[in-house]
Amino acid sequence: MVKAYLRYEPGAVFGVVASVESNICYDITGKHLLAPALETIGVWNVRQGVCSKTLSPSPASPGPSLAVTSIASSPSSSSSIASGYADGSIRIWDCNKGTCETTLNGHKGATTALRYNSVGSMLGSGSKDNDIIIWDVVAEVGLFRLRGHRDQVTDIVFLDSGKKLVSCSKDKFVRVWDLDTQHCMQIISGHHSEIWSIDVDQGERYLVTGSADPELRFYKIKHDLQHEQYPGPSGVDIVSTSDSSQNKWEVLKQFGEIQRQSKDRVANVRFDKSGSLLACQVAGKMVEIFRVLDDVESKRKAKRRIQRKREKISSKGTIEATENGDTNLNAPALLVTDVFKFLQVLRTSKKICSISFSPISPKNDVLATLALSLNNNMLEIYSVQSSTTTKNISIELPGHRSDVRSVTLSSDNTLLLSTSHNTTKIWNPSTGTCLRTIESGYGLCGSFVPGNRYALVGTKNGTLEIIDVGSGSCTEVIEAHGGSVRSIASIPDGGGFVTGSADHDVKFWEYQLMEKPGHDSKQLTVTNVRTLKMSDDVLVVTVSLDAKYIAVALLDCTIKVFFTDSLKFFLSLYGHKLPVLCMDISSDGDLIVSGSADKNLKIWGLDFGDCHKSIFAHADSVMAVQFVRNTHYMFSVGKDRLVKYWDADKFELLLTLQGHHADIWCLSISNRGDFIITGSHDRSIRRWDRTEEPFFIEEEKEKRLDEMFESAFDDSLESRYTPKEELPEEGAVGLAGKKTQETLTATDLIIDALDVAETESKRISQHKEDKRSGKATDYQPNVMMLGLSPSDYVLRALSNVHTNDLEQTLLVELVCRITTVLLQTHHNQLISTPAARPVLTLLKDILYERVKECRDTLGFNLAAMDHVKQMMSLKSDAPFRDAKTKLMEIRSLQSHRLEGKTEAKQEKRKRKKQKN
């Protein structure tokens, strides 16, 4: 009979506050902060400092979990959130329900930039594939793809109510795109290094770019109905309404530069919601904050600047103070320093990953609220005042500051101990909540004392720390070893434990309860009772469940087995080419398994020390291995980010569990084997739960082969026969969708539906002819049609395809493309076969003609749609809206002229008084 096993599936994920791959973002209400947590998004309540909700993709999605790389919140809806992922996909979330509304596939590289337009109806996305895609959020489809950048798109921003888009890239260029005509209308050069971020203020007056250059560059934004104004000789503003051909497409005009204080590259530039503050975050520990002065303040500052310049010139005794535009006090020319004033520098203890301004209007003397995510798994929220910044809240307790080095479960599986470089945390493994946080040394290993009231932590500097679980405090620090304590193994009788260290010693310890001064109750302490000297650094120590043997792994790649009672040598297990990093003995004492830096697992018999099997287990070092109690099943983890489930009797791989985003350091299995815990370099702690779903080894092997075939499908088949994609033309436009396994499956389903419907239509017409000729028989409809007519059946197949995939689904099987692929594939055979020449000649004539017919039809339809659009616009009140704007424009010009005349009169009067 074929043996069945029970499947393990991903459970809870905890320990991550904010990961470094993505930006953070406030929602529109300002009450919640959206922070990336590897493949999930944490919705943090800013006031309470707790995670109120987690947005995570469905666990049924195949393949490794993909990290969130960008987040954007909708400006029109408090519940709509967009998130981009490492594979280029974009998910739209309903934050209130916590569900994914739709998934948009279009990019071939990681999504690096996401931005909504002002009304939230369109979403722009930039990616590592150098493309920008504009999505219709309401219809859930991609509108078009903008090509032109030669390197990764780093940031995008909408202008003119979504009519224009500005993008920046690592190719050192800023591009302005007209979304109505779908072309690049302006390219801005001048940056000497990669541009990392851009932003515009709320009034869309200024655009700022940040790069690795030592200065921030500012640009004035020219709108469609905006006219150039410049001061005339008498102080009257002259308005130019005629655009020359050279500045007709000039949307951004350089305004100036401001030197930055930091030498690090710019990571983010962001205006606050009111547009009165500008924050420049560098790739370090600083945020430079600038004040954006309003028109009145900036003009006043410009006048003072010109006045000082005049005084300086007059003090030199020169008579050069003239009525130039540069020194005109009535309408001074504004410089960038007149508008943007340096306010202060915000410094943090660790490097900053991302910043976000709160959309809530501040109170009292607070100018704005700024949230920061740091690279040590922390969120900090500051209040920005005119002269200082104050830290309001710091979210750090739900996670370690660095990678998790060890995890240990208590004997009743209700507590979890995890160690890191400066803290030890105690968790509830069922809910993932952090119960205690204890300051400690660099913990490399840990263990619970029987009774679960105390815990032990072995540190890198050779000390043993005794932790009181109830109070969450360290009661005693013992100088245990001269080198780092690498391993702690409990003795099964509960009377003590064994430690192994880099100082070549294996020490045996016993628990004791002693009264200490200043304490009412007795405190736990430990005493060293025996020491076993080894010839090299001790890496791992483990004790068999019957306490008969103790196994010690050394730096010389061997494992020494001793009798526990007499410490006499029993076996030496050698065969690993690199040091053994982990090992475990089965509950019955028959097997010992070892994992090494040589990527292999070796299963040994503990009776004679023979190697039963050597398995190439992981693609990198095996970091932890452990048997499930009372079985010969085992789990192993490695630096290849995988958790693997094995049968040590059959030497078979049962399951591969994917989820971690970095090296996995440690592993712990519950007593009943109903769940396992893993800790990783990505700072996450994951629980994997055993389900009631059985599986068989052969089925899993077939699944793995299918996955390998599907993953290699696009790479091998597509790239081999299709022409390689060349660099896009300047401002080229492409289709927004992307061919995926889903679109190919949908294509097959539609073709099958068409075949079934065609067959059924022939049967219906044949039945009608038989009926007319008197040969009528009972008509039996095809059960596959589900009682639908042929056309309805095809419509049903089409409606099952996702909206965003429909275009790609229908384009995959184009006749021309099939013909081209066939010709490329069988080119050598066709040119060497004389019988194929007539077919090729026929194809040459037909193919071009048919494609031309299709192009003409599409052109005719587009022209008809444009005509309908013009008819609709004639019926609307658009001309009257234009007339209204023109009238407002004329009135503003008249008011400017009147102001200029009055200022000119006042100036004349002043001059007369000065002469008198």
Secondary structure, DSSP 8 states (H G I E B T S, - for coil): ----EEEEEEEEEES-S--SSS--EE-TTSSEEEEEETTEEEEEETTTTEEEEEE---TTS-SS---EEEEEE-SS-SSEEEEEETTS-EEEEETTTTEEEEEE---SS-EEEEEE-TTSSEEEEEETTS-EEEEETTTTEEEEEEE--SS-EEEEEEEGGGTEEEEEETTS-EEEEETTTTEEEEEE---SS-EEEEEE-TTS-EEEEEESSSEEEEEEE--TT--EEEE-TTS-EEEE----GGGTT--EEEEEEEE-S--S-EEEEEE-TTSSEEEEEESSSEEEEEEE--HHHHHHHHHHHHHHHHHHHHHTT-------GGG-SSS----HHHHEEEEEEEE-SS-EEEEEE-SS---TTEEEEEEEEETTTEEEEEEEESS-EEEEEEE-TTS-SS---EEEE-TTSS-EEEE-SSEEEEEETTTTEEEEEEE-S-EEEEEE-TTSSEEEEEETTSEEEEEETTTTEEEEEEE--SS-EEEEEE-TTSSEEEEEETTSEEEEEEEEEEE-TT-SSEEEEEEEEEEEE-SS-EEEEEE-TTS-EEEEEETTS-EEEEETTT--EEEEE---SS-EEEEEE-TTSSEEEEEETTSEEEEEETTT--EEEEEE--SS-EEEEEE-TTSSEEEEEETTSEEEEEETTTTEEEEEEE--SS-EEEEEE-TTSSEEEEEETTS-EEEEEEEEEEE-HHHHHHHHHHHHHHHHHIIIIIHHHS-------TTEEE-S----HHHHHHHHHHHHHHHHHHHHHHHHHHHHHHHHTT--------GGGTT--HHHHHHHHHHTS-HHHHHHHHHTT-HHHHHHHHHHHTHHHHHT-GGGHHHHHHHHHHHHHHHHHHHHHHHHHHHHHHHHHHHHHHHSSHHHHHHHHHHHHHHHHHHHHHHHHHHHHHHHHHHHHHH-
